[in-house]
Amino acid sequence: MPPDDSGLTHLDEQGRARMVDVGDKDVTDRVATAAGTVVTTARVVRAIAQGGRDLAKGDVVAVARLAGIGAAKRTWELVPLCHQIPLSGVDVDVRTDVADGADDDDVAHVHLTATARTRGRTGVEMEALTAVAVAGLTVHDMIKAVDPAAVLTDVRLVQKTGGRHGTWTRPDPSARGSVRDRERIFAAADASAAPARPLPRTARVLVVSTGVAVGTRADTTGPAIVDWLTERGFAAESDVTADADVAAALAGSLAPPGGSPPALVVTTGGTGVSPTDRTPEATAPLLARELPGLADAVRRAGADVPGAVLSRALAGVSAGGTVVVNLPGSPSGVTDGLAVLDGVLDHLLAQVAGGGAHE
């Protein structure tokens, strides 16, 4: 079957497998993020979180991270038709998730995330997926003596950027057809992993602006949001990212290397309809549950500005229990959005953590 009929570029004119020639593709910055989950018991996850002292093979997190990074670097050897590409970076995050008070035999999770980066002619999706898969298999290998029934599941591409086709993000669970059904399964699995416990009162602010990132514009929103959060008892930090890099930056904000996820991530900018506005696309695949009412309230608060109706901003809760809120990129839009948050934020965080009144 020829490639034109099948859509499979790894087939030649006779339908035989081949390595694709990428010599005529543009050299661009390319980033891919993948994720997966190991489902095991609370007893095992607690042992992992304590550095593996009660596990015969030792520190699961450290070994799985190294295994994932090493696997990404050798993807071209493991997957027959992959190109050998120069990786500029690989981050592998291994995060344990067990509810407070869970019995030893209750279900708990180890969440795996990998982000691979390169500057080249072909993407790094397979490198990110391979990193997650091998990190997950390493976790299984290190815990199989105490839980041979552990399951590695939901290994999936979350997002990729760069190249001829630009940014791709995992489709919304409400999309039609078989993709919809598959994504509902993934979303339900992620939502079930959300921790019923308060996260540390920490917050990350992500300023999405290519101009600020390259130094041609001043940051007029990030410091204001940090000050607002600090006044309300948050330990808040701010980062700046170009629009093209928002997916990787946002994923990194939700899963900081070596640290716990923050209770809150606030983005500012990139929520409009410009071709470079990508914040909602970067946010959607990271949410286990959306909060459309909150996003709509932020839009209504800025109704005096005609352009507010064009905002595509999202709000929701990640699989790890972090509240994520997109705010506009203008100082007035940020002021209006923070006024909305002021009336609901503490109650929202309490409910996400399993407390708070149910009104």
C-alpha positions as CSV (number, residue, x, y, z in Angstrom):
1,M,0.0,0.0,0.0
2,P,1.6,3.3,-1.0
3,P,2.1,6.0,1.7
4,D,-0.4,8.4,0.0
5,D,-3.2,5.9,0.6
6,S,-2.3,4.9,4.1
7,G,-1.0,8.1,5.6
8,L,1.9,6.1,7.1
9,T,5.2,7.8,6.3
10,H,7.3,4.9,7.4
11,L,6.3,2.9,4.3
12,D,8.0,3.1,0.9
13,E,6.2,2.8,-2.5
14,Q,6.0,-1.0,-2.1
15,G,4.5,-0.8,1.4
16,R,7.8,-1.8,3.1
17,A,9.0,-0.3,6.3
18,R,11.6,2.5,5.9
19,M,13.4,5.3,7.8
20,V,12.0,8.6,6.6
21,D,14.5,11.1,5.1
22,V,14.2,14.3,7.1
23,G,16.9,16.1,5.3
24,D,14.6,18.7,3.7
25,K,12.8,19.6,7.0
26,D,13.5,22.9,8.8
27,V,15.7,22.9,11.8
28,T,13.5,24.1,14.7
29,D,13.3,23.9,18.5
30,R,11.3,20.8,19.4
31,V,9.8,19.8,22.7
32,A,7.7,16.8,23.7
33,T,6.1,15.8,27.0
34,A,4.8,12.4,27.9
35,A,3.2,10.9,31.0
36,G,2.3,7.6,32.6
37,T,1.3,6.1,35.9
38,V,2.2,3.1,37.9
39,V,-0.7,1.8,40.0
40,T,0.4,0.0,43.1
41,T,-0.5,0.0,46.9
42,A,-0.2,2.7,49.5
43,R,2.3,0.6,51.4
44,V,4.6,0.6,48.4
45,V,4.2,4.2,47.5
46,R,5.0,5.2,51.1
47,A,8.1,3.1,50.9
48,I,9.1,4.8,47.7
49,A,8.5,8.3,49.2
50,Q,10.8,7.4,52.1
51,G,13.7,6.8,49.8
52,G,13.1,3.0,49.4
53,R,14.6,2.1,52.8
54,D,12.1,-0.8,53.1
55,L,12.6,-1.9,49.5
56,A,15.4,-4.4,48.6
57,K,16.5,-2.4,45.5
58,G,16.7,1.0,47.2
59,D,15.8,4.5,46.0
60,V,13.1,3.9,43.3
61,V,12.8,7.6,42.4
62,A,16.5,8.2,41.7
63,V,17.0,5.0,39.7
64,A,13.8,5.4,37.7
65,R,14.7,9.0,36.7
66,L,18.2,7.9,35.6
67,A,16.7,5.0,33.7
68,G,14.2,7.3,31.9
69,I,16.9,9.7,30.9
70,G,19.2,6.9,29.7
71,A,16.3,5.4,27.7
72,A,15.5,8.7,26.0
73,K,19.1,9.0,24.8
74,R,19.0,5.4,23.4
75,T,15.5,5.6,21.8
76,W,17.0,5.3,18.3
77,E,18.5,1.9,19.3
78,L,15.3,0.6,20.8
79,V,12.7,1.8,18.2
80,P,13.9,0.6,14.8
81,L,12.8,3.5,12.5
82,C,13.7,6.4,14.9
83,H,16.5,8.8,13.9
84,Q,19.5,9.3,16.2
85,I,19.1,12.9,17.3
86,P,21.1,15.2,19.6
87,L,19.0,15.8,22.7
88,S,19.6,19.2,24.3
89,G,17.8,18.1,27.5
90,V,15.7,15.4,29.1
91,D,13.7,15.9,32.4
92,V,12.1,12.9,34.1
93,D,9.9,13.5,37.1
94,V,8.7,10.7,39.4
95,R,6.0,11.8,41.9
96,T,4.3,9.6,44.5
97,D,0.6,10.0,45.3
98,V,-1.1,8.4,48.3
99,A,-4.0,9.7,50.3
100,D,-3.5,10.5,54.0
101,G,-4.8,7.7,56.1
102,A,-4.9,5.2,53.3
103,D,-4.6,1.5,54.4
104,D,-1.5,-0.4,53.2
105,D,-3.5,-2.3,50.6
106,D,-5.4,0.7,49.2
107,V,-4.6,1.9,45.7
108,A,-1.9,4.5,45.3
109,H,0.0,5.9,42.3
110,V,3.4,6.8,41.0
111,H,3.1,9.5,38.4
112,L,5.8,9.7,35.7
113,T,6.4,12.7,33.4
114,A,9.2,13.2,30.9
115,T,10.0,16.2,28.7
116,A,12.6,15.8,25.9
117,R,14.1,18.8,23.9
118,T,16.2,19.1,20.8
119,R,16.9,21.5,18.0
120,G,16.7,19.6,14.8
121,R,14.8,18.3,11.8
122,T,12.6,15.7,13.5
123,G,10.6,15.5,16.7
124,V,11.3,14.0,20.2
125,E,7.9,12.4,20.9
126,M,9.3,8.9,20.9
127,E,12.2,10.0,23.2
128,A,9.7,11.4,25.8
129,L,7.5,8.3,25.5
130,T,10.4,5.9,25.8
131,A,11.7,7.8,28.9
132,V,8.3,7.4,30.6
133,A,7.9,3.8,29.6
134,V,11.3,2.7,30.8
135,A,11.1,4.8,34.0
136,G,7.8,3.0,34.7
137,L,9.2,-0.4,34.0
138,T,12.1,0.4,36.3
139,V,9.6,1.3,39.1
140,H,7.9,-2.0,38.4
141,D,11.2,-3.9,38.6
142,M,12.1,-2.3,41.9
143,I,8.8,-2.9,43.6
144,K,7.8,-6.3,42.1
145,A,9.1,-8.2,45.1
146,V,6.4,-6.6,47.3
147,D,3.7,-5.9,44.7
148,P,3.9,-8.2,41.6
149,A,0.5,-7.0,40.6
150,A,1.6,-3.4,40.0
151,V,0.4,-1.9,36.7
152,L,2.1,0.5,34.3
153,T,-0.7,2.3,32.5
154,D,-1.7,5.4,30.4
155,V,1.6,6.0,28.8
156,R,0.7,8.8,26.5
157,L,2.0,11.9,24.6
158,V,0.8,15.0,26.4
159,Q,2.1,17.7,24.0
160,K,4.7,18.4,21.4
161,T,5.9,21.6,19.9
162,G,8.0,22.6,16.9
163,G,8.4,21.4,13.4
164,R,6.2,21.7,10.3
165,H,2.9,21.0,12.2
166,G,3.6,23.3,15.2
167,T,2.0,22.6,18.5
168,W,-0.1,19.5,19.2
169,T,-1.8,18.9,22.5
170,R,-3.8,15.9,23.7
171,P,-7.4,16.4,22.6
172,D,-10.1,17.6,24.9
173,P,-12.0,14.6,26.5
174,S,-15.3,16.0,25.1
175,A,-14.1,15.5,21.5
176,R,-16.1,13.2,19.3
177,G,-15.6,9.6,18.4
178,S,-13.2,6.9,19.6
179,V,-10.8,9.6,20.8
180,R,-13.5,10.9,23.2
181,D,-14.0,7.5,24.8
182,R,-10.2,6.9,25.1
183,E,-9.7,10.3,26.7
184,R,-12.5,9.9,29.1
185,I,-10.8,6.8,30.4
186,F,-7.5,8.7,30.8
187,A,-9.2,11.7,32.4
188,A,-11.0,9.4,34.9
189,A,-7.8,7.7,35.8
190,D,-6.0,11.0,36.4
191,A,-8.9,12.4,38.4
192,S,-9.0,9.4,40.7
193,A,-5.3,10.1,41.4
194,A,-6.0,13.6,42.7
195,P,-4.7,13.8,46.3
196,A,-7.3,14.3,49.1
197,R,-4.8,16.3,51.1
198,P,-3.7,19.9,51.1
199,L,-0.7,20.8,49.1
200,P,1.9,23.2,50.5
201,R,0.7,26.8,50.2
202,T,3.0,27.5,47.3
203,A,2.2,29.1,44.0
204,R,3.9,29.5,40.6
205,V,3.3,32.4,38.3
206,L,4.0,31.9,34.6
207,V,4.2,35.0,32.4
208,V,3.6,33.9,28.8
209,S,5.1,36.6,26.6
210,T,7.7,36.3,23.9
211,G,8.4,40.0,24.2
212,V,9.2,39.8,27.9
213,A,11.2,36.6,27.4
214,V,13.5,38.2,24.9
215,G,13.7,41.5,26.8
216,T,11.8,43.8,24.4
217,R,8.9,44.4,26.8
218,A,8.7,45.0,30.5
219,D,6.9,42.4,32.7
220,T,3.8,44.3,34.0
221,T,1.8,41.4,35.3
222,G,4.0,38.8,37.0
223,P,5.3,40.9,39.9
224,A,1.7,42.1,40.6
225,I,0.4,38.6,40.8
226,V,3.4,37.5,43.0
227,D,2.7,40.4,45.4
228,W,-1.0,39.6,45.6
229,L,-0.3,35.9,46.4
230,T,2.4,36.8,49.0
231,E,-0.1,39.1,50.8
232,R,-2.3,36.0,51.1
233,G,0.3,33.7,52.6
234,F,1.6,32.0,49.5
235,A,5.3,31.3,48.9
236,A,5.1,32.4,45.3
237,E,7.7,32.5,42.5
238,S,7.5,33.8,38.9
239,D,8.9,32.6,35.6
240,V,8.7,34.0,32.1
241,T,8.4,31.9,28.9
242,A,8.0,32.7,25.2
243,D,4.6,31.7,23.7
244,A,6.2,28.9,21.7
245,D,7.6,27.3,24.9
246,V,4.5,27.6,27.1
247,A,3.6,23.9,27.1
248,A,7.0,22.7,28.5
249,A,7.1,25.6,30.9
250,L,3.6,24.9,32.3
251,A,4.2,21.2,32.6
252,G,7.4,22.1,34.5
253,S,5.6,24.4,36.8
254,L,3.1,21.6,37.8
255,A,5.9,19.1,38.4
256,P,9.0,20.9,39.6
257,P,12.1,18.7,39.6
258,G,12.8,17.4,43.1
259,G,9.8,19.2,44.7
260,S,6.1,18.9,45.4
261,P,3.6,20.3,43.0
262,P,2.4,23.8,44.0
263,A,-1.1,24.4,45.3
264,L,-1.7,27.0,42.6
265,V,-0.4,27.9,39.2
266,V,-1.4,31.2,37.6
267,T,-0.6,32.0,34.0
268,T,-0.8,35.5,32.5
269,G,-0.9,36.0,28.7
270,G,-1.5,34.0,25.6
271,T,-5.2,33.5,26.0
272,G,-6.5,35.4,23.0
273,V,-6.9,34.3,19.3
274,S,-3.6,35.5,17.9
275,P,-1.7,32.7,16.1
276,T,0.9,32.8,18.8
277,D,-1.6,32.5,21.7
278,R,-1.2,29.0,23.0
279,T,-1.8,29.1,26.7
280,P,-5.2,27.4,26.6
281,E,-3.9,24.6,24.3
282,A,-1.0,24.0,26.8
283,T,-3.3,24.0,29.8
284,A,-6.1,21.7,28.6
285,P,-4.2,18.4,28.5
286,L,-2.9,19.0,32.0
287,L,-6.3,19.3,33.6
288,A,-8.1,16.4,35.2
289,R,-11.1,18.5,35.9
290,E,-12.1,21.8,34.4
291,L,-13.6,24.7,36.3
292,P,-15.6,26.5,33.5
293,G,-17.5,28.7,36.0
294,L,-14.3,30.2,37.3
295,A,-12.9,30.9,33.8
296,D,-16.3,32.5,32.8
297,A,-16.3,34.6,36.0
298,V,-12.9,36.0,35.1
299,R,-14.2,36.8,31.6
300,R,-17.2,38.6,33.0
301,A,-15.1,40.6,35.4
302,G,-13.3,42.2,32.4
303,A,-16.5,42.8,30.4
304,D,-15.9,46.5,30.3
305,V,-13.0,45.8,27.9
306,P,-14.4,44.8,24.5
307,G,-11.6,42.3,23.9
308,A,-12.4,40.3,27.0
309,V,-15.1,38.3,25.1
310,L,-12.3,36.9,22.9
311,S,-10.5,35.3,25.9
312,R,-10.1,31.5,25.7
313,A,-8.7,31.2,29.2
314,L,-9.2,28.0,31.1
315,A,-9.2,27.1,34.8
316,G,-9.2,23.7,36.4
317,V,-7.4,21.1,38.7
318,S,-4.5,19.0,37.6
319,A,-4.2,15.3,38.3
320,G,-1.8,16.1,41.1
321,G,-4.3,18.5,42.8
322,T,-2.9,21.8,41.6
323,V,-5.4,24.5,40.8
324,V,-4.5,26.1,37.4
325,V,-5.9,29.5,36.3
326,N,-5.3,31.3,33.1
327,L,-5.4,35.1,33.4
328,P,-5.2,37.7,30.5
329,G,-1.9,39.4,29.7
330,S,-3.0,43.0,30.5
331,P,-2.6,44.6,33.9
332,S,-6.3,45.5,34.0
333,G,-7.3,41.9,33.1
334,V,-5.0,40.6,35.8
335,T,-6.5,42.9,38.4
336,D,-10.0,41.8,37.4
337,G,-9.1,38.1,37.5
338,L,-7.4,38.4,40.9
339,A,-10.5,40.1,42.3
340,V,-12.5,37.0,41.2
341,L,-10.0,34.7,42.8
342,D,-10.0,36.7,46.0
343,G,-13.5,35.6,46.8
344,V,-13.1,31.9,46.1
345,L,-9.5,30.8,46.2
346,D,-9.3,29.5,49.8
347,H,-12.6,27.7,49.5
348,L,-11.5,26.2,46.2
349,L,-8.1,24.9,47.6
350,A,-9.9,23.5,50.7
351,Q,-12.3,21.6,48.5
352,V,-9.6,20.2,46.2
353,A,-7.8,18.9,49.3
354,G,-11.0,17.1,50.4
355,G,-12.2,19.6,53.0
356,G,-14.3,22.8,52.9
357,A,-18.0,23.2,52.9
358,H,-20.0,21.7,50.0
359,E,-22.3,24.5,49.0
